[in-house]
Amino acid sequence: MNRISFHDTHIYPGCLAIFHFRVAENRYILPALAEFSDESVAPAEVEPESPAEVIIRVESYITARGTHIPGKTWRLKYDKNREHWKVTAKL
C-alpha cells in the first residue's frame, strides 16, 4: 500500500508530508494510507497533477486523542529544498 506520512495529527496549509512512493506522471488515482504523527491513519487517494503537484483526498479519521477529523481534499506541491511535500491549499 502507498503510504504518506504527515508531520502533524491533522492536515492544514503549510503542513509537510513524506510520500513513501513515487508519484507517477500519469493521472491515475492511486490508493494510499495517510499516517499522522500520533499514529492515527486514514484511507486516501492521490491524483497526480504533475510529478511535483498532487490532489489528495483523505477520508475521515479519529486522532489518538479522540478528535473526529472529517474527510477533506487538499493540494500538495513538492518542495525540493526540503525534499518533502507541502500542503498548499484546501480544496
LUMVEX-420771 format. One record per residue: residue in one letter; x, y, z of N, C-alpha, C in turn. Coordinates in steps of 0.05 Angstrom, whole numbers, plus 32768, in hexadecimal, padded with zeros to 4 digits. Layout:
BEGIN
AXYZXYZXYZ/...
//
This chain:
BEGIN
M80117FE88000800080008000801280198000/N800B802D7FF0801980467FF080148054800A/R802A805F80168027806D80308030808A802D/I8022809B803D802980B7803F802B80BE805D/S804180C88066804580D08082804380EE8085/F802E80F78094802B811380998039811A80B4/H8044813280B68053813A80CD8043814580E4/D8029814180E38017814A80F98000813780FB/T7FED813D810E7FD6812B81127FC0813180FF/H7FC2814780F07FAE814E80DC7FBC815D80C6/I7FAD816280B07FB8816F80997FAE818C8098/Y7FC0819E80907FBA81BB808E7FCD81C7807B/P7FC781DE806F7FDA81EB805D7FF581F0806B/G800A81E8805E802581EA806A802F81D18076/C801D81BE807B802581A48087803781958073/L804B8187807E805D8178806E8057815A806E/A805E814C8059805981308057807081238047/I80738109804C808680F8803D807680E3802F/F807A80E18015806D80CC8005808180B48005/H8078809D800D80898085800D808680757FF3/F808080847FDE807D80787FC38082808F7FAF/R808680877F96808C809B7F81807180A37F74/V806D80BD7F71805580C77F64805A80C57F46/A804880B67F38804B80B27F1C804380CC7F0C/E804C80CD7EF4804580E47EE3802A80E17ED6/N801E80CA7ED9800380C67ECD7FEE80D17EE0/R7FD580CF7ED87FBF80DA7EE87FAF80C47EF6/Y7FBA80AD7EF97FAC80987F077FA9809F7F25/I7F92809A7F307F8E809E7F4C7F9A80867F5B/L7FAA808C7F6F7FB980787F7E7FAD80757F9A/P7FA7805D7FA37F9E80597FBE7FB6805D7FD1/A7FB280677FE87FC7806B7FFB7FBD806A8018/L7FCF8069802A7FC9806A80477FD680828052/A7FC78095805D7FD280AD806A7FD880A68087/E7FF080AB808F7FF980A680AB800080C180B8/F7FF780C480D17FFB80DD80DF800E80DA80F6/S801880F08101802D80EF8116802480E1812F/D800A80DF8134800180D1814C7FFA80B38147/E800380AA812F7FFF808E81267FE28088811D/S7FD1809C811B7FB78098810F7FBB809580F1/V7FA8808880E37FA9808380C77F8E808880BA/A7F8F808D80A07F76809180907F7B80888074/P7F66807C80677F698076804B7F6A8090803B/A7F79808F80257F7C80A780147F7E809F7FF7/E7F7A80B37FE57F7E80B07FC87F9080C77FBF/V7FA380C07FAE7FB580D47FA47FB180D67F86/E7FAC80EE7F7C7FA880F37F607FBF81057F56/P7FD380FA7F487FE9810B7F3E7FDF81207F2A/E7FE781387F2E7FE3814E7F1A7FFC81517F09/S8013814C7F15802D814D7F088040813E7F1B/P8059813A7F13806B812C7F258070813B7F3F/A806981557F40806F81657F58805581717F64/E803E81687F5C802581727F678010815D7F66/V8002815A7F7D7FED81457F7F7FD481517F8D/I7FBE81437F897FA581487F987FA2812F7FA9/I7F9D81327FC37F9A811B7FD57F7F811E7FE3/R7F7081087FE27F5681067FF17F5A80F38008/V7F5780FE80217F5A80EE80397F3F80EA8046/E7F3880D1804B7F1F80CB80587F1F80D38075/S7F0880D380827F0780DB809E7F1680C780AF/Y7F2080D180C67F2E80C080D87F2C80CC80F4/I7F3580BD81087F3580C581247F5280C6812E/T7F5A80DD81397F7580DF81437F7880CE815C/A7F9180CB81657F9780BB817D7F8980C78196/R7F8380E181967F7580EE81AD7F5780ED81AA/G7F4E80E181947F3180DD81917F2380F38181/T7F32810581747F26811A81647F1E810F8149/H7F05811381417EFC810B81277F0481208112/I7F13811780FE7F1B812980E87F0B812080CF/P7EFB813280C47EEB812A80AC7EFD81278094/G7EF3811980807F01811580677F0481308058/K7F1B8134804C7F20814D803E7F3281488026/T7F34815B80147F44815A7FFC7F5981717FFD/W7F72816A7FF67F88817D7FF87F99817D7FDF/R7FA781937FDA7FBB81957FC57FD681967FD3/L7FE981857FC9800481857FD3801881897FBC/K802E81977FC38043819B7FAF805D81917FBB/Y806E81867FAA8088817C7FB3809B81947FB8/D80A781957FD080BB81A97FD780D6819C7FD5/K80E481A17FBE80FE81937FBA8113819D7FCE/N811181B57FD9812481BE7FEC812381AE8006/R810B81A7800E810781978027810581798021/E81028172800880FD8156800080E4814B800D/H80D0815B801080B68153801B80A0815E8009/W80888154800D8070815F8001806481738014/K80598189800A804E819E801B803181A38013/V801F81A38026800381A98021800181C6801A/T7FF581CC80037FF381E87FFA7FD781F37FFC/A7FC281E27FFB7FA781EC7FFC7F9381D68003/K7F7D81DE80107F6681CC80147F5481D17FFC/L7F4A81BC7FF07F3881BF7FD97F1B81B97FE0/
//
